[in-house]
Amino acid sequence: MPDRSYLDWPFLEDRHRDHAKALDDWAGDLGSVDHHDTDAACRDLVAKLGADGWLQPTAVDPADPNPLDVRTLCLSRETLARHDGLMDFAFAMQGLGTGALSLFGSKAQQDEWLPLTRTGKAISAFALTEPQSGSDVANSTMTATDDGDAWVLDGQKTWISNGGIADVYTLFARTGEGPGAKGLSAFVVPADTPGLSIAERLQTIAPHPLATLQFDGARLPKSALIGAPGQGFKIAMSVLDVFRTTVAAAGLGFARRAFDESLSRVAAREVQGKPLSELQMVQGHIADMALRVDAAALLVYRAAWTKDSGAPRVSREAAMAKLYATDEAQKVIDAAVQLHGGDGVKSGEVVERLYREIRALRIYEGASDVQKVIIARQTMGA
């Protein structure tokens, strides 16, 4: 029986516990996900998650003044990731893609898009990364030129999750109010905007819908601006401040699944007439895995609880959670592969899939080395 004792931790309330248990049951009833056509799988998952109400926490209800609940987002990602990486991906991108609208969007923008994304009737995406800038958001070069009654977009975005299947993109471009981070603005961009095209579909070791977007004179109405000109960097960092902790939760979900698979394996597999679980070396692996899982969970839900408790920024806490949970999940999954022996690298096995899934989490929404820089600067500046 998988460990669920963490649901009783004081970081969580009864509504969180009820949500996690109900979503776990739903995901289990959904069964296996077909990974052969990831575009179709993600469209199907978004539609099912939306139809059954599970996407409601991904965006604020314009009629509800309450902010995004980070603990619910984290529990959702952890639970879905434990079942399947594409389930988590489909859920997560609905939140990240509309995070700027939830936090800074106008009423008209929210009314137009959030009811659609929260019900799975529209797929969203977050277009921040550029070919030359990566995690260095302030170095973005894509431009949005003020042309009287419109903004004109020119440039490229790459490694965009849901690129090619999204109905709407939150996009960041340089409007020139100042140098570096001071000159960026945020926009809501419908996928059918003339001048927007898919330059390349990107393939990775754990397939997900990813693309490079090309903008050639794409015209947007002035109402497409999110917030004020020059606020783009602030908006992007505020969104990441919420959703970076959820990446850690997804890594935690992968680690929990690997740990559960390993416990079943060492109990059932015999070596020289004894279960693997009786070998001290194996017990050492299990102890290390248990420690890494619990320590990661404590950092994840501390960060989520801190944000939900009203902290304006949780950059340090979120960076610690993201760095530790994803790096340690990699170690837990590697140990799971080792404990499974040859079966651990057999295509189609659960731990083999987890081994491919976990690697990207240590890169996107700020690579592990970037998280170390954030932690150091926040600590020394405290």
MOLIN-V971617 format. One record per residue. RES is the residue in one small letter. PSI is psi in whole degrees, 0 to 359 (999 if undefined). BURIAL is # if it has 24 or more other C-alpha atoms within 12 Angstrom, else .. D_CENTER is the distance of its C-alpha to the mean C-alpha in whole Angstrom. Layout:
BEGIN
res: <RES RES>
psi: <PSI PSI>
burial: <BURIAL BURIAL>
d_center: <D_CENTER D_CENTER>
END
This chain:
BEGIN
res: <m p d r s y l d w p f l e d r h r d h a k a l d d w a g d l g s v d h h d t d a a c r d l v a k l g a d g w l q p t a v d p a d p n p l d v r t l c l s r e t l a r h d g l m d f a f a m q g l g t g a l s l f g s k a q q d e w l p l t r t g k a i s a f a l t e p q s g s d v a n s t m t a t d d g d a w v l d g q k t w i s n g g i a d v y t l f a r t g e g p g a k g l s a f v v p a d t p g l s i a e r l q t i a p h p l a t l q f d g a r l p k s a l i g a p g q g f k i a m s v l d v f r t t v a a a g l g f a r r a f d e s l s r v a a r e v q g k p l s e l q m v q g h i a d m a l r v d a a a l l v y r a a w t k d s g a p r v s r e a a m a k l y a t d e a q k v i d a a v q l h g g d g v k s g e v v e r l y r e i r a l r i y e g a s d v q k v i i a r q t m g a>
psi: <121 146 127 14 336 339 342 0 152 350 336 154 170 324 327 317 317 319 313 317 318 319 322 316 317 313 322 321 333 328 195 152 134 114 5 328 93 327 310 320 317 321 316 317 318 317 317 317 319 316 327 8 4 348 357 321 352 345 154 148 120 337 355 120 352 142 178 137 105 328 320 319 316 314 323 313 318 314 312 321 326 330 313 137 324 330 313 315 313 317 311 319 335 326 310 319 331 9 320 324 320 318 328 355 155 165 320 317 315 316 328 318 322 321 331 316 328 345 4 14 351 142 135 163 159 108 93 314 142 160 323 351 327 236 351 79 323 344 12 142 349 139 149 108 132 116 49 270 10 162 136 120 134 133 194 148 144 166 40 112 136 6 127 338 352 150 338 142 138 121 146 130 162 121 352 21 340 177 157 229 338 348 22 147 162 146 152 125 110 145 338 16 124 138 349 126 163 110 328 139 133 135 139 173 334 96 131 159 115 146 162 129 137 131 119 94 33 123 131 146 158 334 353 345 131 124 215 159 139 359 4 317 316 317 313 315 326 321 314 329 329 310 345 323 328 333 318 320 322 316 321 320 318 317 318 318 318 321 315 318 323 319 319 320 311 338 328 331 137 145 122 42 4 148 146 329 343 350 132 324 321 318 325 317 315 319 315 318 316 318 315 320 311 320 320 316 320 318 320 308 341 313 316 316 320 316 316 337 0 3 130 324 144 41 316 312 318 320 319 315 314 314 306 313 320 319 317 329 322 318 320 315 322 319 323 318 316 317 337 354 221 326 337 337 12 126 132 344 151 312 331 318 317 324 323 323 321 331 321 332 338 0 308 158 38 107 162 319 326 322 324 320 316 313 315 313 319 322 315 335 353 999>
burial: <. . . . . # # . . . # # . . . # # . # # . . # # . . # . . . . . # . . . . # # . # # # # # # # # # # . . . # # # # # # # # # . . . . # # # # # # # # # # # # # # # # # # # # # # # # # # # # # # # # # # # # # # # . . . # # . # # # # # # # # # # # # # # # # # # # # . . # # . # # # # # # # # # # . . . . # # # # # # # # # # # # # # # # # # # # # # # # # # . . . . # # # # # # # # # # # . # . . # # # . . # . . . . # # # # # # # # # # # # # # # . # # # # # # # # # # # # # # # # # # # # # # # # # # # # # # # # # # # # # # # # # # . # # . . . . . . . . . # # . . . . # . . # # . # # # . # # # # # # # # # # # # # # # # # . . . . # # # # # # # # # # # # # # # # # # # # # # # # # # # # . . . # . . . . . # # # # # # # # # # # # # # # # # # # . # # # . # # . . . . . . .>
d_center: <27 23 23 22 24 21 21 24 23 24 21 20 23 24 22 19 21 22 19 17 21 21 17 18 21 20 18 21 23 21 22 21 19 20 19 21 20 17 17 19 17 14 17 18 15 14 18 19 16 17 21 20 19 15 14 16 14 11 14 17 20 23 25 24 24 21 18 15 15 12 14 13 10 9 12 11 8 10 13 11 10 14 15 14 11 11 11 8 7 9 8 5 6 9 8 7 10 12 11 14 17 16 17 19 20 24 25 26 23 21 24 23 20 18 20 19 16 16 18 17 20 18 14 13 11 11 13 14 15 18 20 22 20 16 15 18 18 21 23 21 24 24 26 26 30 32 35 36 35 32 29 29 26 27 25 22 18 16 13 12 10 12 15 18 17 16 18 17 15 15 17 18 22 25 27 29 30 30 29 26 23 26 26 23 22 19 20 19 20 21 21 25 26 28 28 24 24 22 23 22 20 18 18 16 17 14 15 12 14 14 16 18 20 23 25 29 30 28 29 27 29 29 28 24 24 21 23 26 26 25 23 20 19 19 17 14 14 14 11 10 12 10 6 7 8 6 5 8 9 7 10 12 12 13 15 17 17 19 21 22 23 25 27 28 29 31 33 34 35 38 40 44 44 41 38 35 34 38 37 37 35 32 32 31 28 27 28 26 23 23 24 20 19 20 20 16 16 18 16 13 15 18 15 14 18 19 17 18 21 22 21 20 18 17 16 18 16 13 14 16 13 11 14 15 13 12 15 17 15 16 20 20 19 21 24 23 24 27 28 28 30 31 29 26 26 27 25 23 23 21 20 21 18 16 17 16 12 12 13 11 8 11 11 8 8 11 13 15 18 17 15 19 20 19 20 23 24 23 25 28 28 28>
END
